[in-house]
Amino acid sequence: MQQKYYRMTIAGCERDLPLCPLNDNMMIAAFVIFGDPELTTACADALLKKAPEYDYLITAEAKGIPLVHEMARLAGNQRYMLARKSPKLYMTGVTEVNVRSITTDHPQKLYLDTADANMMKGKKILIVDDVVSLGDSLHALEELVKAAGGEICGRMTILAEGNAKNRDDLIYLDELPLFDKNGNVILSISRNDGNLMNHSEYEYDEYGNKTLETGYDENGNIGYQFKFEYKYDKYGNMTLAIYYDRDGNVETKTEYTNPRFTYRPQEEE
């Protein structure tokens, strides 16, 4: 099966995220900042510009480590806290909570060093992570902060995946959709069993531009459908965008006097 990708521009950095099967019904886009200092620094800087006032940052091992480290460095080499997946010999004692993540297939625990917990007591703690989806990892960090006597002043992430975009307590840079088993974008999932509900499917042209969007209700019936038509100049800049409803009637028609640049996928070798 040919690998599928989802193209995003995140904090000014364009990346192709590989789609990975989560179960028989769903795929997720893998977002990994390990080994990508350009993206890590851009995201850290963008989040700091949105961050509330805080005393310490905290994240969970392991994918959030490059982000929290870079945020702390950019903010003046501040100390930050790290929740580990296992107790370490250097820890003077531990506080632990259970956690289950959408990217792991079994429950895990998070551990906080007692020395860090003592520093957090009575302080404003900003929780950060690379991606927030169902929010289980975020909840585990919240429990650690509360157990340490810290005050949660905010929750931040680079990408809000799936329904996480609807949280009013989460600051994020961009939305990351979920995908059905064929790689089509869906709008929401059932938290209990992962079955699709109230989802949309998209079709794209050879340049990666959306040409058709169809929305379905929980019974699989079409709720809405829009067709998209685009025109370009010889340089590949978009000059005209036309949107049609399901009956073929023009919904909107937009002309770009200052041609709009549209990214086009790299040609396969």
Accessible surface in RSA format (square Angstrom, percent):
REM  Atomic radii and reference values for relative SASA: ProtOr
REM  Chains: A
REM  Algorithm: Lee & Richards
REM  Probe-radius: 1.40
REM  Slices: 20
REM RES _ NUM      All-atoms   Total-Side   Main-Chain    Non-polar    All polar
REM                ABS   REL    ABS   REL    ABS   REL    ABS   REL    ABS   REL
RES MET A   1   192.52  99.7 103.07  68.2  89.45 213.0  79.95  68.0 112.57 149.1
RES GLN A   2   131.28  73.4 111.82  81.7  19.46  46.3  53.18 113.2  78.10  59.2
RES GLN A   3    85.52  47.8  66.56  48.6  18.95  45.1  34.41  73.3  51.10  38.8
RES LYS A   4    83.38  40.7  77.30  47.4   6.08  14.5  56.78  51.1  26.59  28.3
RES TYR A   5   128.76  60.1  98.46  56.0  30.29  78.8  61.05  45.9  67.70  83.5
RES TYR A   6    55.72  26.0  54.39  30.9   1.34   3.5  22.27  16.7  33.45  41.2
RES ARG A   7    78.51  33.0  57.37  29.2  21.14  50.3  39.01  53.3  39.50  23.9
RES MET A   8    14.57   7.5   8.13   5.4   6.44  15.3  14.57  12.4   0.00   0.0
RES THR A   9    61.67  43.9  43.78  44.4  17.89  42.6  36.33  48.8  25.34  38.3
RES ILE A  10     0.74   0.4   0.00   0.0   0.74   1.8   0.74   0.5   0.00   0.0
RES ALA A  11    39.49  36.3   1.23   1.9  38.26  87.0  19.60  27.6  19.89  52.7
RES GLY A  12    70.95  87.5   0.00   N/A  70.95  87.5  32.67  89.7  38.28  85.7
RES CYS A  13    10.28   7.8   6.42   7.2   3.86   9.1   3.86   9.8   6.42   6.9
RES GLU A  14    54.81  31.5  37.81  28.6  17.00  40.5  22.93  44.3  31.88  26.0
RES ARG A  15    58.94  24.7  55.31  28.2   3.64   8.7  32.96  45.0  25.99  15.8
RES ASP A  16    64.86  45.4  43.70  43.5  21.17  50.0  13.96  32.9  50.90  50.8
RES LEU A  17     8.38   4.7   8.38   6.0   0.00   0.0   8.38   5.9   0.00   0.0
RES PRO A  18    44.30  32.3  44.30  40.4   0.00   0.0  44.30  36.6   0.00   0.0
RES LEU A  19     8.00   4.5   3.79   2.7   4.21  10.6   3.79   2.7   4.21  11.3
RES CYS A  20    47.43  35.9  46.72  52.1   0.71   1.7  20.04  50.8  27.40  29.5
RES PRO A  21   107.92  78.7  84.94  77.4  22.98  83.5  84.99  70.2  22.93 142.5
RES LEU A  22    59.61  33.2  32.39  23.2  27.22  68.4  34.89  24.5  24.72  66.5
RES ASN A  23    64.00  44.1  43.05  41.6  20.95  50.5  42.36 102.0  21.64  20.9
RES ASP A  24   130.08  91.1 114.20 113.7  15.88  37.5  35.85  84.4  94.23  94.0
RES ASN A  25    53.96  37.2  52.33  50.6   1.63   3.9   5.19  12.5  48.77  47.1
RES MET A  26     0.63   0.3   0.50   0.3   0.13   0.3   0.33   0.3   0.30   0.4
RES MET A  27    12.63   6.5  12.63   8.4   0.00   0.0  11.90  10.1   0.73   1.0
RES ILE A  28    17.96  10.2  17.96  13.4   0.00   0.0  17.96  12.9   0.00   0.0
RES ALA A  29     4.68   4.3   0.00   0.0   4.68  10.7   0.00   0.0   4.68  12.4
RES ALA A  30    28.98  26.6  20.77  32.0   8.21  18.7  26.20  36.9   2.78   7.4
RES PHE A  31     3.44   1.7   1.24   0.8   2.20   5.7   1.24   0.8   2.20   6.3
RES VAL A  32    76.62  50.4  59.62  54.0  17.00  41.0  59.62  51.8  17.00  46.1
RES ILE A  33     3.04   1.7   0.84   0.6   2.20   5.3   0.84   0.6   2.20   6.0
RES PHE A  34    98.84  49.5  82.46  51.1  16.38  42.6  83.54  50.7  15.30  43.8
RES GLY A  35    84.06 103.7   0.00   N/A  84.06 103.7  41.93 115.1  42.13  94.4
RES ASP A  36    30.56  21.4  26.96  26.8   3.60   8.5  13.12  30.9  17.44  17.4
RES PRO A  37   101.86  74.2  95.58  87.1   6.29  22.9 100.80  83.2   1.07   6.6
RES GLU A  38   113.29  65.0 101.15  76.5  12.14  28.9  49.35  95.5  63.94  52.2
RES LEU A  39     2.75   1.5   2.75   2.0   0.00   0.0   2.75   1.9   0.00   0.0
RES THR A  40     9.84   7.0   9.84  10.0   0.00   0.0   8.33  11.2   1.52   2.3
RES THR A  41    51.16  36.4  51.16  51.9   0.00   0.0  38.70  52.0  12.46  18.8
RES ALA A  42    26.34  24.2  14.60  22.5  11.74  26.7  23.18  32.6   3.16   8.4
RES CYS A  43     0.00   0.0   0.00   0.0   0.00   0.0   0.00   0.0   0.00   0.0
RES ALA A  44     0.00   0.0   0.00   0.0   0.00   0.0   0.00   0.0   0.00   0.0
RES ASP A  45    57.07  40.0  57.07  56.8   0.00   0.0   9.65  22.7  47.42  47.3
RES ALA A  46    25.13  23.1  21.17  32.7   3.96   9.0  23.96  33.7   1.16   3.1
RES LEU A  47     0.00   0.0   0.00   0.0   0.00   0.0   0.00   0.0   0.00   0.0
RES LEU A  48    40.26  22.4  24.12  17.3  16.14  40.6  24.39  17.1  15.87  42.7
RES LYS A  49   163.93  80.0 123.78  75.9  40.16  95.6  84.30  75.9  79.63  84.8
RES LYS A  50   108.16  52.8  86.63  53.2  21.53  51.3  44.35  39.9  63.81  68.0
RES ALA A  51    27.01  24.8   2.94   4.5  24.07  54.8   2.94   4.1  24.07  63.8
RES PRO A  52    44.76  32.6  29.76  27.1  15.00  54.5  42.38  35.0   2.39  14.8
RES GLU A  53   138.22  79.4 117.60  89.0  20.62  49.1  51.22  99.1  87.00  71.0
RES TYR A  54    36.54  17.1  16.56   9.4  19.98  52.0  15.40  11.6  21.14  26.1
RES ASP A  55    64.96  45.5  47.62  47.4  17.34  41.0   8.90  20.9  56.06  55.9
RES TYR A  56    38.35  17.9  37.99  21.6   0.36   0.9  13.92  10.5  24.43  30.1
RES LEU A  57     0.74   0.4   0.59   0.4   0.15   0.4   0.59   0.4   0.15   0.4
RES ILE A  58     0.00   0.0   0.00   0.0   0.00   0.0   0.00   0.0   0.00   0.0
RES THR A  59     0.00   0.0   0.00   0.0   0.00   0.0   0.00   0.0   0.00   0.0
RES ALA A  60     9.58   8.8   7.43  11.5   2.15   4.9   7.43  10.5   2.15   5.7
RES GLU A  61    37.86  21.7  29.84  22.6   8.03  19.1   0.73   1.4  37.14  30.3
RES ALA A  62    34.33  31.6  29.43  45.4   4.90  11.2  29.43  41.4   4.90  13.0
RES LYS A  63    66.70  32.5  64.89  39.8   1.81   4.3  48.07  43.3  18.62  19.8
RES GLY A  64     0.46   0.6   0.00   N/A   0.46   0.6   0.04   0.1   0.43   1.0
RES ILE A  65    50.74  28.9  50.74  37.8   0.00   0.0  50.74  36.5   0.00   0.0
RES PRO A  66    28.73  20.9  19.26  17.6   9.47  34.4  26.99  22.3   1.74  10.8
RES LEU A  67     0.00   0.0   0.00   0.0   0.00   0.0   0.00   0.0   0.00   0.0
RES VAL A  68     0.00   0.0   0.00   0.0   0.00   0.0   0.00   0.0   0.00   0.0
RES HIS A  69    93.53  51.1  92.71  64.4   0.83   2.1  64.93  66.9  28.60  33.3
RES GLU A  70    19.31  11.1  19.31  14.6   0.00   0.0   2.79   5.4  16.52  13.5
RES MET A  71     0.00   0.0   0.00   0.0   0.00   0.0   0.00   0.0   0.00   0.0
RES ALA A  72     2.39   2.2   2.39   3.7   0.00   0.0   2.39   3.4   0.00   0.0
RES ARG A  73   115.15  48.3 104.81  53.4  10.34  24.6  40.55  55.4  74.60  45.2
RES LEU A  74    67.31  37.5  34.22  24.5  33.09  83.2  37.39  26.3  29.92  80.5
RES ALA A  75    37.00  34.0   8.15  12.6  28.85  65.6  18.94  26.7  18.06  47.8
RES GLY A  76    57.03  70.3   0.00   N/A  57.03  70.3  33.78  92.7  23.25  52.1
RES ASN A  77   120.64  83.2  92.84  89.7  27.80  66.9  28.39  68.3  92.24  89.2
RES GLN A  78    70.86  39.6  55.95  40.9  14.90  35.5  26.10  55.6  44.75  33.9
RES ARG A  79   126.88  53.3 109.33  55.7  17.54  41.8  42.62  58.2  84.26  51.1
RES TYR A  80    56.54  26.4  43.59  24.8  12.95  33.7  24.54  18.4  32.00  39.5
RES MET A  81     0.22   0.1   0.00   0.0   0.22   0.5   0.22   0.2   0.00   0.0
RES LEU A  82    37.15  20.7  31.41  22.5   5.74  14.4  31.41  22.1   5.74  15.5
RES ALA A  83     0.00   0.0   0.00   0.0   0.00   0.0   0.00   0.0   0.00   0.0
RES ARG A  84    46.18  19.4  46.18  23.5   0.00   0.0   1.08   1.5  45.10  27.3
RES LYS A  85    87.04  42.5  73.15  44.9  13.89  33.1  38.22  34.4  48.83  52.0
RES SER A  86    44.31  37.4  44.09  58.8   0.22   0.5  32.91  70.1  11.40  16.0
RES PRO A  87    74.83  54.5  57.32  52.3  17.50  63.6  57.63  47.6  17.20 106.9
RES LYS A  88    67.75  33.1  56.64  34.8  11.11  26.4  25.77  23.2  41.98  44.7
RES LEU A  89   191.80 106.8 159.15 113.9  32.65  82.1 163.85 115.1  27.95  75.2
RES TYR A  90   132.93  62.1 104.81  59.6  28.12  73.2 102.29  76.9  30.64  37.8
RES MET A  91    21.59  11.2   2.60   1.7  19.00  45.2   2.60   2.2  19.00  25.2
RES THR A  92   108.66  77.3  66.59  67.5  42.07 100.3  73.05  98.1  35.62  53.8
RES GLY A  93    27.12  33.4   0.00   N/A  27.12  33.4  27.12  74.4   0.00   0.0
RES VAL A  94    64.00  42.1  35.06  31.7  28.94  69.7  35.06  30.5  28.94  78.5
RES THR A  95    36.93  26.3  32.51  33.0   4.42  10.5  19.16  25.7  17.78  26.9
RES GLU A  96    84.95  48.8  65.68  49.7  19.27  45.9  25.55  49.4  59.39  48.5
RES VAL A  97    26.51  17.4  18.88  17.1   7.63  18.4  26.51  23.0   0.00   0.0
RES ASN A  98   105.48  72.7  86.37  83.5  19.11  46.0  26.38  63.5  79.10  76.5
RES VAL A  99    13.42   8.8   5.83   5.3   7.59  18.3  12.92  11.2   0.50   1.4
RES ARG A 100   118.24  49.6 114.85  58.5   3.39   8.1  45.16  61.7  73.09  44.3
RES SER A 101    28.33  23.9  21.59  28.8   6.73  15.5  13.14  28.0  15.19  21.3
RES ILE A 102    29.94  17.0  14.43  10.8  15.51  37.4  21.34  15.4   8.60  23.3
RES THR A 103    79.84  56.8  46.16  46.8  33.68  80.3  40.38  54.2  39.46  59.7
RES THR A 104    35.03  24.9  22.42  22.7  12.60  30.0  28.10  37.7   6.93  10.5
RES ASP A 105   120.55  84.4  96.21  95.8  24.34  57.6  46.33 109.0  74.22  74.0
RES HIS A 106    97.97  53.5  97.60  67.8   0.37   0.9  75.09  77.4  22.88  26.6
RES PRO A 107    90.93  66.3  77.40  70.6  13.53  49.2  77.82  64.2  13.11  81.5
RES GLN A 108    43.92  24.6  35.05  25.6   8.87  21.1  16.57  35.3  27.36  20.7
RES LYS A 109    80.40  39.2  76.79  47.1   3.61   8.6  54.91  49.4  25.50  27.2
RES LEU A 110     5.11   2.8   5.11   3.7   0.00   0.0   5.11   3.6   0.00   0.0
RES TYR A 111    25.14  11.7  25.14  14.3   0.00   0.0   3.81   2.9  21.33  26.3
RES LEU A 112     0.00   0.0   0.00   0.0   0.00   0.0   0.00   0.0   0.00   0.0
RES ASP A 113    11.04   7.7  10.95  10.9   0.09   0.2   0.89   2.1  10.15  10.1
RES THR A 114    46.48  33.1  46.46  47.1   0.02   0.0  39.79  53.4   6.69  10.1
RES ALA A 115    41.49  38.2  35.58  54.9   5.91  13.4  39.76  56.0   1.74   4.6
RES ASP A 116    14.84  10.4  14.84  14.8   0.00   0.0   0.00   0.0  14.84  14.8
RES ALA A 117     9.77   9.0   9.03  13.9   0.74   1.7   9.20  13.0   0.58   1.5
RES ASN A 118   104.20  71.9  86.29  83.4  17.92  43.1  26.76  64.4  77.44  74.9
RES MET A 119    70.87  36.7  59.40  39.3  11.47  27.3  54.11  46.0  16.76  22.2
RES MET A 120     0.00   0.0   0.00   0.0   0.00   0.0   0.00   0.0   0.00   0.0
RES LYS A 121   151.28  73.8 138.25  84.8  13.03  31.0  80.49  72.4  70.79  75.4
RES GLY A 122    61.94  76.4   0.00   N/A  61.94  76.4  34.19  93.8  27.75  62.1
RES LYS A 123    88.46  43.2  88.34  54.2   0.12   0.3  31.74  28.6  56.72  60.4
RES LYS A 124    75.82  37.0  75.80  46.5   0.02   0.0  38.99  35.1  36.83  39.2
RES ILE A 125     0.00   0.0   0.00   0.0   0.00   0.0   0.00   0.0   0.00   0.0
RES LEU A 126     0.00   0.0   0.00   0.0   0.00   0.0   0.00   0.0   0.00   0.0
RES ILE A 127     0.00   0.0   0.00   0.0   0.00   0.0   0.00   0.0   0.00   0.0
RES VAL A 128     0.00   0.0   0.00   0.0   0.00   0.0   0.00   0.0   0.00   0.0
RES ASP A 129    14.16   9.9  14.16  14.1   0.00   0.0   0.04   0.1  14.12  14.1
RES ASP A 130     5.90   4.1   5.90   5.9   0.00   0.0   0.00   0.0   5.90   5.9
RES VAL A 131    28.35  18.7  16.19  14.7  12.16  29.3  16.19  14.1  12.16  33.0
RES VAL A 132     5.02   3.3   2.09   1.9   2.93   7.1   5.02   4.4   0.00   0.0
RES SER A 133    17.07  14.4   5.70   7.6  11.37  26.2   4.20   8.9  12.87  18.0
RES LEU A 134    63.36  35.3  42.90  30.7  20.46  51.4  46.03  32.3  17.34  46.7
RES GLY A 135    10.21  12.6   0.00   N/A  10.21  12.6   4.08  11.2   6.13  13.7
RES ASP A 136    39.75  27.8  34.73  34.6   5.01  11.9   9.78  23.0  29.96  29.9
RES SER A 137    27.63  23.4  26.32  35.1   1.31   3.0  15.19  32.3  12.44  17.4
RES LEU A 138     2.26   1.3   1.48   1.1   0.78   2.0   1.55   1.1   0.71   1.9
RES HIS A 139   100.46  54.9  99.57  69.2   0.90   2.3  67.59  69.7  32.87  38.3
RES ALA A 140     1.21   1.1   0.31   0.5   0.90   2.0   1.20   1.7   0.02   0.0
RES LEU A 141     0.00   0.0   0.00   0.0   0.00   0.0   0.00   0.0   0.00   0.0
RES GLU A 142    17.63  10.1  17.63  13.3   0.00   0.0   0.14   0.3  17.49  14.3
RES GLU A 143    61.07  35.1  58.63  44.4   2.44   5.8  14.58  28.2  46.49  38.0
RES LEU A 144     0.00   0.0   0.00   0.0   0.00   0.0   0.00   0.0   0.00   0.0
RES VAL A 145     0.00   0.0   0.00   0.0   0.00   0.0   0.00   0.0   0.00   0.0
RES LYS A 146   123.03  60.0 104.60  64.2  18.43  43.9  65.79  59.2  57.24  61.0
RES ALA A 147    69.14  63.6  24.44  37.7  44.70 101.7  37.88  53.3  31.26  82.8
RES ALA A 148    10.95  10.1   0.00   0.0  10.95  24.9   5.65   8.0   5.30  14.0
RES GLY A 149    38.02  46.9   0.00   N/A  38.02  46.9  26.15  71.8  11.87  26.6
RES GLY A 150    12.95  16.0   0.00   N/A  12.95  16.0   0.50   1.4  12.45  27.9
RES GLU A 151    95.69  54.9  90.26  68.3   5.43  12.9  38.91  75.3  56.78  46.4
RES ILE A 152    35.87  20.4  10.16   7.6  25.71  62.0  10.16   7.3  25.71  69.8
RES CYS A 153    35.40  26.8   8.14   9.1  27.26  64.1  16.49  41.8  18.91  20.4
RES GLY A 154     9.41  11.6   0.00   N/A   9.41  11.6   9.30  25.5   0.11   0.2
RES ARG A 155    47.60  20.0  47.18  24.0   0.43   1.0   0.00   0.0  47.60  28.9
RES MET A 156     0.00   0.0   0.00   0.0   0.00   0.0   0.00   0.0   0.00   0.0
RES THR A 157     0.00   0.0   0.00   0.0   0.00   0.0   0.00   0.0   0.00   0.0
RES ILE A 158     0.00   0.0   0.00   0.0   0.00   0.0   0.00   0.0   0.00   0.0
RES LEU A 159     0.00   0.0   0.00   0.0   0.00   0.0   0.00   0.0   0.00   0.0
RES ALA A 160     0.29   0.3   0.00   0.0   0.29   0.7   0.00   0.0   0.29   0.8
RES GLU A 161     6.04   3.5   5.24   4.0   0.80   1.9   0.00   0.0   6.04   4.9
RES GLY A 162     5.25   6.5   0.00   N/A   5.25   6.5   3.99  10.9   1.27   2.8
RES ASN A 163    64.32  44.4  55.96  54.1   8.36  20.1  27.88  67.1  36.45  35.2
RES ALA A 164     2.94   2.7   0.00   0.0   2.94   6.7   2.38   3.3   0.56   1.5
RES LYS A 165    66.49  32.4  53.19  32.6  13.31  31.7  22.97  20.7  43.52  46.4
RES ASN A 166   110.21  76.0  78.36  75.7  31.85  76.7  34.72  83.6  75.49  73.0
RES ARG A 167    74.17  31.1  58.82  30.0  15.36  36.6  35.90  49.1  38.28  23.2
RES ASP A 168   150.71 105.6 108.33 107.8  42.38 100.2  49.65 116.9 101.06 100.8
RES ASP A 169    56.04  39.3  40.77  40.6  15.27  36.1  33.19  78.1  22.85  22.8
RES LEU A 170    13.89   7.7   0.00   0.0  13.89  34.9   0.15   0.1  13.73  37.0
RES ILE A 171    57.35  32.6  53.71  40.0   3.65   8.8  57.35  41.3   0.00   0.0
RES TYR A 172    53.12  24.8  40.78  23.2  12.34  32.1  23.52  17.7  29.60  36.5
RES LEU A 173    39.16  21.8   8.91   6.4  30.25  76.0   9.35   6.6  29.81  80.2
RES ASP A 174    50.78  35.6  47.95  47.7   2.82   6.7   6.46  15.2  44.32  44.2
RES GLU A 175    79.43  45.6  74.58  56.4   4.84  11.5  19.28  37.3  60.15  49.1
RES LEU A 176     1.95   1.1   0.99   0.7   0.96   2.4   1.22   0.9   0.73   2.0
RES PRO A 177    23.89  17.4  16.60  15.1   7.29  26.5  23.81  19.7   0.08   0.5
RES LEU A 178     2.86   1.6   2.65   1.9   0.21   0.5   2.65   1.9   0.21   0.6
RES PHE A 179     1.26   0.6   1.26   0.8   0.00   0.0   1.26   0.8   0.00   0.0
RES ASP A 180     6.32   4.4   6.32   6.3   0.00   0.0   2.73   6.4   3.60   3.6
RES LYS A 181   128.44  62.7 117.10  71.8  11.33  27.0  61.68  55.5  66.75  71.1
RES ASN A 182    82.42  56.8  77.17  74.6   5.25  12.6  14.42  34.7  68.00  65.7
RES GLY A 183    16.53  20.4   0.00   N/A  16.53  20.4   0.44   1.2  16.09  36.0
RES ASN A 184    38.03  26.2  34.99  33.8   3.03   7.3   3.12   7.5  34.91  33.7
RES VAL A 185    14.60   9.6  14.06  12.7   0.54   1.3  14.06  12.2   0.54   1.5
RES ILE A 186     2.89   1.6   0.00   0.0   2.89   7.0   0.00   0.0   2.89   7.9
RES LEU A 187    67.37  37.5  62.03  44.4   5.34  13.4  63.38  44.5   3.99  10.7
RES SER A 188    20.50  17.3  20.48  27.3   0.02   0.1  17.51  37.3   2.99   4.2
RES ILE A 189    18.59  10.6  11.12   8.3   7.47  18.0  11.12   8.0   7.47  20.3
RES SER A 190    26.19  22.1  22.35  29.8   3.84   8.8  13.44  28.6  12.75  17.9
RES ARG A 191   143.70  60.3 119.46  60.9  24.25  57.7  59.11  80.8  84.59  51.3
RES ASN A 192   145.97 100.7 109.28 105.6  36.69  88.4  28.64  68.9 117.33 113.4
RES ASP A 193    86.85  60.8  59.93  59.6  26.92  63.7  39.90  93.9  46.95  46.8
RES GLY A 194    10.30  12.7   0.00   N/A  10.30  12.7   8.35  22.9   1.95   4.4
RES ASN A 195    70.01  48.3  69.56  67.2   0.45   1.1  22.74  54.7  47.28  45.7
RES LEU A 196    56.23  31.3  31.86  22.8  24.37  61.3  31.86  22.4  24.37  65.6
RES MET A 197    73.46  38.0  71.83  47.5   1.63   3.9  62.02  52.7  11.44  15.2
RES ASN A 198    64.51  44.5  62.14  60.1   2.37   5.7  22.39  53.9  42.12  40.7
RES HIS A 199    26.05  14.2  25.29  17.6   0.76   1.9  19.00  19.6   7.05   8.2
RES SER A 200     0.14   0.1   0.14   0.2   0.00   0.0   0.00   0.0   0.14   0.2
RES GLU A 201    56.36  32.4  54.72  41.4   1.64   3.9   7.75  15.0  48.61  39.7
RES TYR A 202    28.03  13.1  21.57  12.3   6.47  16.8   7.23   5.4  20.80  25.6
RES GLU A 203   103.11  59.2  99.22  75.1   3.89   9.3  36.43  70.5  66.68  54.4
RES TYR A 204   111.08  51.9  79.45  45.2  31.62  82.3  69.01  51.9  42.07  51.9
RES ASP A 205    46.36  32.5  29.26  29.1  17.10  40.4  29.15  68.6  17.21  17.2
RES GLU A 206   144.73  83.1 106.69  80.7  38.03  90.6  47.34  91.6  97.39  79.5
RES TYR A 207    71.90  33.6  70.00  39.8   1.90   4.9  35.30  26.5  36.59  45.1
RES GLY A 208    41.02  50.6   0.00   N/A  41.02  50.6  19.70  54.1  21.31  47.7
RES ASN A 209    12.51   8.6   8.38   8.1   4.13   9.9   5.10  12.3   7.41   7.2
RES LYS A 210    60.23  29.4  55.63  34.1   4.60  11.0  23.86  21.5  36.37  38.7
RES THR A 211    39.95  28.4  35.98  36.5   3.97   9.5  28.09  37.7  11.86  17.9
RES LEU A 212    32.55  18.1  32.48  23.2   0.07   0.2  32.48  22.8   0.07   0.2
RES GLU A 213    26.45  15.2  26.45  20.0   0.00   0.0   0.18   0.4  26.26  21.4
RES THR A 214     6.79   4.8   6.79   6.9   0.00   0.0   2.63   3.5   4.16   6.3
RES GLY A 215     1.37   1.7   0.00   N/A   1.37   1.7   1.37   3.8   0.00   0.0
RES TYR A 216    52.20  24.4  43.36  24.7   8.83  23.0  20.49  15.4  31.70  39.1
RES ASP A 217    50.80  35.6  44.73  44.5   6.08  14.4  25.61  60.3  25.19  25.1
RES GLU A 218   116.48  66.9  86.97  65.8  29.51  70.3  36.41  70.4  80.07  65.4
RES ASN A 219   113.88  78.5  80.73  78.0  33.16  79.8  21.56  51.9  92.32  89.2
RES GLY A 220    45.76  56.4   0.00   N/A  45.76  56.4  25.26  69.3  20.51  45.9
RES ASN A 221    87.19  60.1  82.54  79.8   4.65  11.2  24.57  59.1  62.62  60.5
RES ILE A 222    67.26  38.3  47.61  35.5  19.66  47.4  47.61  34.3  19.66  53.3
RES GLY A 223    54.10  66.7   0.00   N/A  54.10  66.7  26.87  73.8  27.23  61.0
RES TYR A 224    75.87  35.4  73.59  41.9   2.28   5.9  68.91  51.8   6.96   8.6
RES GLN A 225    37.90  21.2  35.18  25.7   2.72   6.5   0.00   0.0  37.90  28.7
RES PHE A 226    65.81  32.9  65.81  40.8   0.00   0.0  65.81  39.9   0.00   0.0
RES LYS A 227   102.80  50.1 102.80  63.1   0.00   0.0  45.99  41.4  56.81  60.5
RES PHE A 228    25.00  12.5  14.41   8.9  10.59  27.6  14.67   8.9  10.34  29.6
RES GLU A 229    60.26  34.6  56.31  42.6   3.95   9.4  28.13  54.4  32.12  26.2
RES TYR A 230    37.43  17.5  18.65  10.6  18.78  48.9   7.68   5.8  29.75  36.7
RES LYS A 231    97.96  47.8  96.26  59.1   1.70   4.1  51.87  46.7  46.09  49.1
RES TYR A 232    56.71  26.5  23.94  13.6  32.77  85.3  23.94  18.0  32.77  40.4
RES ASP A 233    45.01  31.5  28.96  28.8  16.05  38.0  31.51  74.2  13.50  13.5
RES LYS A 234   179.54  87.6 131.87  80.9  47.67 113.5  90.59  81.5  88.95  94.8
RES TYR A 235   157.87  73.7 129.22  73.5  28.65  74.6 104.41  78.5  53.46  65.9
RES GLY A 236    10.67  13.2   0.00   N/A  10.67  13.2   8.64  23.7   2.03   4.5
RES ASN A 237    29.21  20.1  29.21  28.2   0.00   0.0   0.70   1.7  28.51  27.6
RES MET A 238     5.26   2.7   5.26   3.5   0.00   0.0   5.26   4.5   0.00   0.0
RES THR A 239    39.52  28.1  35.65  36.1   3.87   9.2  26.04  35.0  13.48  20.4
RES LEU A 240    30.33  16.9  30.33  21.7   0.00   0.0  30.33  21.3   0.00   0.0
RES ALA A 241     0.05   0.0   0.05   0.1   0.00   0.0   0.05   0.1   0.00   0.0
RES ILE A 242    16.50   9.4  16.23  12.1   0.28   0.7  16.23  11.7   0.28   0.8
RES TYR A 243    56.94  26.6  56.94  32.4   0.00   0.0  34.03  25.6  22.91  28.2
RES TYR A 244    47.91  22.4  47.91  27.3   0.00   0.0  31.24  23.5  16.67  20.5
RES ASP A 245    27.89  19.5  27.81  27.7   0.08   0.2  11.75  27.6  16.14  16.1
RES ARG A 246   122.33  51.4  98.83  50.4  23.50  55.9  30.25  41.3  92.08  55.8
RES ASP A 247   115.53  80.9  81.36  81.0  34.17  80.8  23.87  56.2  91.66  91.4
RES GLY A 248    44.13  54.4   0.00   N/A  44.13  54.4  23.44  64.3  20.69  46.3
RES ASN A 249    86.96  60.0  82.56  79.8   4.40  10.6  24.56  59.1  62.40  60.3
RES VAL A 250    85.00  55.9  56.50  51.2  28.49  68.7  56.50  49.1  28.49  77.3
RES GLU A 251    94.72  54.4  67.26  50.9  27.46  65.4   8.36  16.2  86.36  70.5
RES THR A 252    73.90  52.6  67.73  68.7   6.17  14.7  68.61  92.2   5.29   8.0
RES LYS A 253   127.41  62.2  94.89  58.2  32.52  77.4  38.54  34.7  88.87  94.7
RES THR A 254    55.36  39.4  52.59  53.3   2.77   6.6  35.20  47.3  20.17  30.5
RES GLU A 255   126.54  72.7 103.87  78.6  22.68  54.0  28.48  55.1  98.06  80.1
RES TYR A 256    56.06  26.2  44.81  25.5  11.25  29.3  37.36  28.1  18.70  23.1
RES THR A 257   129.86  92.4  98.57  99.9  31.29  74.6  83.90 112.7  45.95  69.5
RES ASN A 258   129.75  89.5 118.37 114.4  11.38  27.4  32.03  77.1  97.72  94.5
RES PRO A 259    65.67  47.9  45.79  41.7  19.88  72.3  45.79  37.8  19.88 123.6
RES ARG A 260   116.13  48.8 110.15  56.2   5.97  14.2  31.54  43.1  84.58  51.3
RES PHE A 261   125.81  62.9 105.45  65.3  20.36  53.0 105.45  63.9  20.36  58.3
RES THR A 262    19.15  13.6  14.71  14.9   4.45  10.6  16.91  22.7   2.24   3.4
RES TYR A 263   118.32  55.2 108.48  61.7   9.83  25.6  67.61  50.8  50.71  62.5
RES ARG A 264    80.76  33.9  61.10  31.1  19.66  46.8  34.35  46.9  46.41  28.1
RES PRO A 265    56.36  41.1  46.26  42.2  10.11  36.7  46.26  38.2  10.11  62.8
RES GLN A 266   156.32  87.4 134.41  98.2  21.91  52.2  45.77  97.4 110.55  83.8
RES GLU A 267   155.99  89.6 135.16 102.3  20.83  49.6  64.35 124.5  91.63  74.8
RES GLU A 268   144.73  83.1 112.37  85.0  32.36  77.0  58.35 112.9  86.38  70.5
RES GLU A 269   219.79 126.2 143.26 108.4  76.53 182.2  93.79 181.4 126.00 102.9
END  Absolute sums over single chains surface
CHAIN  1 A    14579.6      11305.2       3274.3       7198.2       7381.4
END  Absolute sums over all chains
TOTAL         14579.6      11305.2       3274.3       7198.2       7381.4
